[in-house]
Amino acid sequence: QVQLVESGGGLVQAGDSLRLSCAASGRTFGDYFMAWFRQAPGKEREFVAAINFSTGSTRYANSVKGRLTISRDNAKTIMYLQMNSLKPEDTAVYYCAAGRGWSNFGSWGQGTQVTVSS
């Protein structure tokens, strides 16, 4: 199983920017996918964005298009989530996931807290 470690979360003010990172280690297949999910207190887990790590193809939730950008660093096996113009509604625990398809994620990170104050 792929091991995932998120970092970059913290407490910021509305309008600030933040970049989350997810470092992957362990065995991976030649073609694999990574994604970001988030979960706010009292809400269900929400898909944010995903990337085919081999090709760079991306998919986004409609609610985050424009402000959040997913990217990868092939050399270091790291996935990023650039978050701009943060809003209080972005407050959540953000999780990194990995798998062999766009919606079949079997590996998960521990999560990193993002808190946006007004």
GROMACS elastic network, one bead per residue, 0.5 to 0.9 nm:
[ bonds ]
;  ai    aj funct       b0    kb
    1    26     6  0.67815   500
    1    27     6  0.64652   500
    1    28     6  0.78986   500
    1   106     6  0.79353   500
    1   107     6  0.65447   500
    2    24     6  0.65823   500
    2    25     6  0.58159   500
    2    27     6  0.57321   500
    2    28     6  0.64691   500
    2    98     6  0.73123   500
    2    99     6  0.84812   500
    2   106     6  0.86315   500
    2   107     6  0.60593   500
    2   108     6  0.83789   500
    3    23     6  0.81379   500
    3    24     6  0.56793   500
    3    25     6  0.51908   500
    3    26     6  0.59814   500
    3    27     6  0.85290   500
    3    98     6  0.88354   500
    3   107     6  0.69559   500
    3   108     6  0.75120   500
    3   109     6  0.71797   500
    4    22     6  0.63475   500
    4    23     6  0.56670   500
    4    25     6  0.66301   500
    4    26     6  0.89292   500
    4    96     6  0.68418   500
    4    97     6  0.73535   500
    4    98     6  0.79834   500
    4   107     6  0.73639   500
    4   108     6  0.62869   500
    4   110     6  0.77625   500
    5    21     6  0.80357   500
    5    22     6  0.53948   500
    5    23     6  0.53096   500
    5    24     6  0.67773   500
    5    25     6  0.87340   500
    5    96     6  0.75874   500
    5   108     6  0.85485   500
    5   109     6  0.53545   500
    5   110     6  0.67605   500
    5   111     6  0.79172   500
    6     9     6  0.82877   500
    6    20     6  0.70544   500
    6    21     6  0.55268   500
    6    23     6  0.65896   500
    6    94     6  0.83142   500
    6    95     6  0.72443   500
    6    96     6  0.65192   500
    6   109     6  0.63306   500
    6   110     6  0.70196   500
    6   111     6  0.61643   500
    6   112     6  0.61026   500
    7    19     6  0.87353   500
    7    20     6  0.58095   500
    7    21     6  0.52310   500
    7    22     6  0.64811   500
    7    23     6  0.84536   500
    7   111     6  0.82272   500
    7   112     6  0.62415   500
    8    18     6  0.72852   500
    8    19     6  0.60552   500
    8    21     6  0.61038   500
    8    22     6  0.89092   500
    8   112     6  0.73118   500
    8   113     6  0.86702   500
    8   114     6  0.84966   500
    9    18     6  0.75282   500
    9    19     6  0.77859   500
    9    20     6  0.63048   500
    9    21     6  0.88285   500
    9    93     6  0.86165   500
    9    94     6  0.81695   500
    9   111     6  0.89810   500
    9   112     6  0.53186   500
    9   113     6  0.52291   500
    9   115     6  0.79178   500
   10    18     6  0.84172   500
   10   112     6  0.79522   500
   10   113     6  0.61470   500
   10   114     6  0.50994   500
   10   115     6  0.61862   500
   10   116     6  0.84396   500
   11   113     6  0.82145   500
   11   114     6  0.61954   500
   11   116     6  0.60113   500
   11   117     6  0.74487   500
   12    15     6  0.85278   500
   12    16     6  0.64145   500
   12    17     6  0.80569   500
   12    18     6  0.81667   500
   12    86     6  0.83369   500
   12   114     6  0.78889   500
   12   115     6  0.62860   500
   12   116     6  0.50393   500
   12   117     6  0.62833   500
   13    16     6  0.57461   500
   13    17     6  0.88365   500
   13    86     6  0.76351   500
   13    87     6  0.80405   500
   13    88     6  0.82203   500
   13   115     6  0.82174   500
   13   116     6  0.52393   500
   13   118     6  0.60066   500
   14    17     6  0.86823   500
   14    85     6  0.69849   500
   14    86     6  0.53308   500
   14    87     6  0.50433   500
   14    88     6  0.63784   500
   14   116     6  0.57515   500
   14   117     6  0.57694   500
   14   118     6  0.53185   500
   15    84     6  0.72525   500
   15    87     6  0.64829   500
   15   116     6  0.87532   500
   15   118     6  0.88689   500
   16    83     6  0.84820   500
   16    84     6  0.65281   500
   16    85     6  0.56153   500
   16    86     6  0.56086   500
   16    87     6  0.83971   500
   16   116     6  0.84841   500
   17    82     6  0.75999   500
   17    83     6  0.54918   500
   17    85     6  0.59858   500
   17    86     6  0.61897   500
   18    81     6  0.82638   500
   18    82     6  0.61909   500
   18    83     6  0.50992   500
   18    84     6  0.65999   500
   18    85     6  0.89712   500
   18    86     6  0.79751   500
   18   114     6  0.88887   500
   19    80     6  0.67138   500
   19    81     6  0.55662   500
   19    83     6  0.58049   500
   19    84     6  0.84811   500
   20    79     6  0.82772   500
   20    80     6  0.55119   500
   20    82     6  0.64708   500
   20    83     6  0.78264   500
   20    94     6  0.86513   500
   20   112     6  0.84258   500
   21    78     6  0.66833   500
   21    79     6  0.57372   500
   21    81     6  0.65243   500
   21    82     6  0.87979   500
   21    96     6  0.86779   500
   22    77     6  0.85651   500
   22    78     6  0.55264   500
   22    79     6  0.50496   500
   22    80     6  0.62926   500
   22    81     6  0.85754   500
   22    95     6  0.88457   500
   22    96     6  0.63064   500
   22    97     6  0.88331   500
   22   109     6  0.81169   500
   23    76     6  0.79828   500
   23    77     6  0.62617   500
   23    79     6  0.65577   500
   23    80     6  0.88744   500
   24    28     6  0.89470   500
   24    76     6  0.87279   500
   24    77     6  0.59101   500
   24    78     6  0.62816   500
   24    79     6  0.81435   500
   24    98     6  0.85989   500
   25    28     6  0.80096   500
   25    77     6  0.77462   500
   28    31     6  0.80714   500
   28    32     6  0.71699   500
   28    99     6  0.88796   500
   29    32     6  0.60411   500
   29   100     6  0.78187   500
   30    54     6  0.72791   500
   31    52     6  0.75577   500
   31    53     6  0.71528   500
   31    54     6  0.54571   500
   31    55     6  0.82333   500
   31   100     6  0.70260   500
   31   101     6  0.88194   500
   32    51     6  0.87900   500
   32    52     6  0.61535   500
   32    53     6  0.58743   500
   32    54     6  0.64619   500
   32    98     6  0.73345   500
   32    99     6  0.59283   500
   32   101     6  0.67074   500
   32   102     6  0.88652   500
   33    50     6  0.71209   500
   33    51     6  0.57174   500
   33    53     6  0.53633   500
   33    54     6  0.76980   500
   33    97     6  0.83342   500
   33    98     6  0.56157   500
   33    99     6  0.53385   500
   33   100     6  0.56566   500
   33   101     6  0.58411   500
   33   102     6  0.63835   500
   33   103     6  0.88222   500
   33   104     6  0.87851   500
   33   105     6  0.80276   500
   34    49     6  0.87010   500
   34    50     6  0.56714   500
   34    51     6  0.54410   500
   34    52     6  0.65376   500
   34    53     6  0.65115   500
   34    79     6  0.75328   500
   34    96     6  0.72512   500
   34    97     6  0.55271   500
   34    99     6  0.64703   500
   34   100     6  0.85407   500
   34   101     6  0.86388   500
   34   102     6  0.80610   500
   34   105     6  0.78471   500
   35    47     6  0.81014   500
   35    48     6  0.75147   500
   35    49     6  0.55938   500
   35    51     6  0.61047   500
   35    52     6  0.87218   500
   35    70     6  0.84554   500
   35    79     6  0.83661   500
   35    95     6  0.82557   500
   35    96     6  0.58470   500
   35    97     6  0.51413   500
   35    98     6  0.63507   500
   35    99     6  0.87145   500
   35   102     6  0.82835   500
   35   105     6  0.82622   500
   36    46     6  0.88949   500
   36    47     6  0.66276   500
   36    48     6  0.53958   500
   36    49     6  0.53316   500
   36    50     6  0.62339   500
   36    70     6  0.83945   500
   36    81     6  0.77495   500
   36    94     6  0.67969   500
   36    95     6  0.56842   500
   36    97     6  0.62977   500
   37    45     6  0.67483   500
   37    46     6  0.55400   500
   37    48     6  0.50926   500
   37    49     6  0.71616   500
   37    50     6  0.88232   500
   37    93     6  0.83578   500
   37    94     6  0.57253   500
   37    95     6  0.51124   500
   37    96     6  0.65191   500
   37    97     6  0.76005   500
   38    44     6  0.86814   500
   38    45     6  0.57646   500
   38    46     6  0.52626   500
   38    47     6  0.66010   500
   38    48     6  0.67934   500
   38    90     6  0.87966   500
   38    91     6  0.88195   500
   38    92     6  0.58667   500
   38    93     6  0.54281   500
   38    95     6  0.58700   500
   38    96     6  0.87966   500
   38   111     6  0.86020   500
   39    42     6  0.83580   500
   39    43     6  0.63449   500
   39    44     6  0.61283   500
   39    46     6  0.60067   500
   39    47     6  0.88974   500
   39    91     6  0.85263   500
   39    92     6  0.52083   500
   39    93     6  0.53561   500
   39    94     6  0.66497   500
   39    95     6  0.82057   500
   40    43     6  0.53902   500
   40    44     6  0.73755   500
   40    45     6  0.75503   500
   40    46     6  0.86432   500
   40    89     6  0.86076   500
   40    90     6  0.82991   500
   40    91     6  0.64901   500
   40    93     6  0.63365   500
   40    94     6  0.88443   500
   41    44     6  0.83552   500
   41    91     6  0.89761   500
   41    92     6  0.71804   500
   41    93     6  0.86389   500
   43    46     6  0.83548   500
   46    61     6  0.86778   500
   47    50     6  0.83480   500
   47    60     6  0.80825   500
   47    61     6  0.63723   500
   48    59     6  0.85989   500
   48    60     6  0.60319   500
   48    61     6  0.52476   500
   48    62     6  0.85885   500
   48    63     6  0.81369   500
   48    64     6  0.68300   500
   48    68     6  0.85280   500
   49    58     6  0.72576   500
   49    59     6  0.55529   500
   49    61     6  0.60523   500
   49    64     6  0.82936   500
   49    68     6  0.84433   500
   49    69     6  0.79961   500
   49    70     6  0.65710   500
   49    81     6  0.84981   500
   50    53     6  0.89771   500
   50    57     6  0.83979   500
   50    58     6  0.56094   500
   50    59     6  0.52095   500
   50    60     6  0.65587   500
   50    61     6  0.89739   500
   50    70     6  0.71586   500
   50    97     6  0.88971   500
   50   102     6  0.70749   500
   50   103     6  0.89412   500
   51    54     6  0.85665   500
   51    55     6  0.82956   500
   51    56     6  0.60472   500
   51    57     6  0.55917   500
   51    59     6  0.64499   500
   51    60     6  0.89613   500
   51    70     6  0.71436   500
   51    71     6  0.73596   500
   51    72     6  0.80270   500
   51    79     6  0.85775   500
   51   102     6  0.79265   500
   52    55     6  0.55834   500
   52    56     6  0.52206   500
   52    57     6  0.52063   500
   52    58     6  0.64168   500
   52    59     6  0.88768   500
   52   101     6  0.82123   500
   52   102     6  0.77227   500
   53    56     6  0.54521   500
   53    57     6  0.76239   500
   53    58     6  0.89445   500
   53    71     6  0.88042   500
   53    72     6  0.68819   500
   53    73     6  0.88313   500
   53    74     6  0.76614   500
   53    77     6  0.86261   500
   53    79     6  0.83328   500
   54    57     6  0.83006   500
   54    74     6  0.81700   500
   56    71     6  0.76034   500
   56    72     6  0.73773   500
   58    70     6  0.74074   500
   58    71     6  0.82799   500
   59    70     6  0.87262   500
   59   102     6  0.86022   500
   60    63     6  0.82005   500
   60    64     6  0.69039   500
   60    65     6  0.62378   500
   60    68     6  0.87107   500
   60    69     6  0.85138   500
   60    70     6  0.84820   500
   61    64     6  0.57286   500
   61    65     6  0.65872   500
   62    65     6  0.55742   500
   63    66     6  0.89245   500
   64    67     6  0.59929   500
   64    68     6  0.58036   500
   64    69     6  0.85724   500
   65    68     6  0.62402   500
   65    69     6  0.77667   500
   66    69     6  0.73429   500
   66    84     6  0.88354   500
   67    82     6  0.80912   500
   67    83     6  0.61541   500
   67    84     6  0.53038   500
   67    85     6  0.66139   500
   67    86     6  0.80063   500
   68    81     6  0.65984   500
   68    82     6  0.55368   500
   68    84     6  0.63149   500
   68    85     6  0.88911   500
   69    80     6  0.79671   500
   69    81     6  0.55863   500
   69    82     6  0.50821   500
   69    83     6  0.67444   500
   69    84     6  0.86343   500
   70    79     6  0.72652   500
   70    80     6  0.56305   500
   70    82     6  0.64504   500
   71    78     6  0.85976   500
   71    79     6  0.58243   500
   71    80     6  0.52249   500
   71    81     6  0.66156   500
   71    82     6  0.80814   500
   72    76     6  0.87694   500
   72    77     6  0.72813   500
   72    78     6  0.57406   500
   72    80     6  0.59858   500
   72    81     6  0.89199   500
   73    76     6  0.56252   500
   73    77     6  0.56555   500
   73    78     6  0.51706   500
   73    79     6  0.63750   500
   73    80     6  0.81002   500
   74    77     6  0.50109   500
   74    78     6  0.69025   500
   74    79     6  0.86333   500
   75    78     6  0.80925   500
   79    96     6  0.86734   500
   83    86     6  0.65617   500
   84    87     6  0.89341   500
   86    89     6  0.82355   500
   86    90     6  0.64763   500
   86    91     6  0.87760   500
   86   116     6  0.68275   500
   87    90     6  0.54152   500
   87    91     6  0.75966   500
   87   116     6  0.61588   500
   87   117     6  0.78051   500
   87   118     6  0.77264   500
   88    91     6  0.56116   500
   88   115     6  0.73416   500
   88   117     6  0.57487   500
   88   118     6  0.63114   500
   89    92     6  0.80548   500
   89   116     6  0.76432   500
   90   114     6  0.75154   500
   90   115     6  0.74645   500
   90   116     6  0.67524   500
   91    94     6  0.89374   500
   91   113     6  0.77986   500
   91   114     6  0.53787   500
   91   116     6  0.54926   500
   91   117     6  0.83977   500
   92   112     6  0.84842   500
   92   113     6  0.61212   500
   92   114     6  0.55592   500
   92   115     6  0.66429   500
   92   116     6  0.89000   500
   93   111     6  0.58930   500
   93   112     6  0.54614   500
   93   114     6  0.60661   500
   93   115     6  0.84962   500
   94   110     6  0.88722   500
   94   111     6  0.52934   500
   94   112     6  0.52955   500
   94   113     6  0.62454   500
   94   114     6  0.70749   500
   95   108     6  0.69283   500
   95   109     6  0.58808   500
   95   110     6  0.67202   500
   95   112     6  0.66372   500
   96   107     6  0.83553   500
   96   108     6  0.57645   500
   96   109     6  0.51918   500
   96   110     6  0.78848   500
   96   111     6  0.68739   500
   96   112     6  0.89218   500
   97   105     6  0.59194   500
   97   106     6  0.73231   500
   97   107     6  0.55094   500
   97   109     6  0.63683   500
   98   101     6  0.85649   500
   98   104     6  0.80977   500
   98   105     6  0.50644   500
   98   106     6  0.63284   500
   98   107     6  0.51475   500
   98   108     6  0.65882   500
   98   109     6  0.88803   500
   99   102     6  0.77285   500
   99   103     6  0.79132   500
   99   104     6  0.56654   500
   99   106     6  0.54593   500
   99   107     6  0.64694   500
  100   103     6  0.82950   500
  100   104     6  0.62944   500
  100   105     6  0.69332   500
  100   106     6  0.83451   500
  101   104     6  0.51484   500
  101   105     6  0.71412   500
  102   105     6  0.77629   500
  105   108     6  0.75825   500
  108   111     6  0.82777   500
  109   112     6  0.86919   500
